Amino acid sequence: MAKTVRSLVVLGDSTTVGVGDPVPGGWRGVGPLLAAALPHARYLNVSFTGARAVSVRYEQLPKALAARPDAAVVLVGMNDTLRSDFDARRLHADLDAVVGALVEAGAAVVTVRFHDHSRVFRLPGALRRALRARIAELNAVIDAVVRRHGAQCVDLDRVEGAYELRTWAVDRLHPSESGHRRLAAAFAARLAEAGCEVPGRVSLTCTGGLEVTPLHHVGWLVVKGIPWLWRRGRDLVPYAAAIVYRSWAGHPEPVRHVAAEAVVGPTTASPVLRQPSL
């Protein structure tokens, strides 16, 4: 018999805050859209913009556990990949603690594997390779944590429309309303697979939001996109330069897919990670 979700908590960064899906008074996004499909659940979103894995562990997790969640969504990690102090082992320790605590509290946990964001937000070649390598390490950590705790996982790379422009807000860093709806529907499907009752359905039909034109994209690129690229690029440049050098010297950057496995040791079989078309 499916478990009735009485309490839903959402932890993470600006994506789970709802950035990219504007409504009167602020942001909506994936959390409220998912909560609407769980009519019996109290809803708590402890996310905040700019959050990293360590923030989720020490600032958001205590509030989430206090809500005694039956279901939890955790989406974090991209901000970590964009920093010069990126450390896969420390990231693993933080994510493992978050997911482990939620599962131990009795919550069905859903998280994500990340897509190739350089296909959405165009970057110079060296920075693109650096970001891809970082995301590969992040996904290796997520895979290990998911296997260890039996959590559910949505593979963003396989979500239908993941690389279509309409899925992304004008900044191409956050989902649009359409993207948030697809993400909420994927989370709902994973919760159902985890044995949760999901009485409602997340509609993929957009009901509001701002119409994005080519002028919006150009304006954002000039006003915010280039400054953002400059700030984040400075963090990634040393790493990117090392990748370029290794490639030139005939020693391409290794992707440490097993780094997290070495931390957690033997694990059980992995749950379904591939996201079907919605």
Helices and strands as residue ranges (DSSP letters): E 3-4, E 7-12, H 14-17, E 22-23, E 26-27, H 30-36, E 42-45, H 53-55, I 56-60, H 61-66, E 71-75, H 78-81, H 88-104, E 108-113, G 117-119, H 125-149, E 152-155, G 156-158, G 165-167, H 177-193, E 196-197, H 214-220, I 221-225, H 226-248, H 259-264
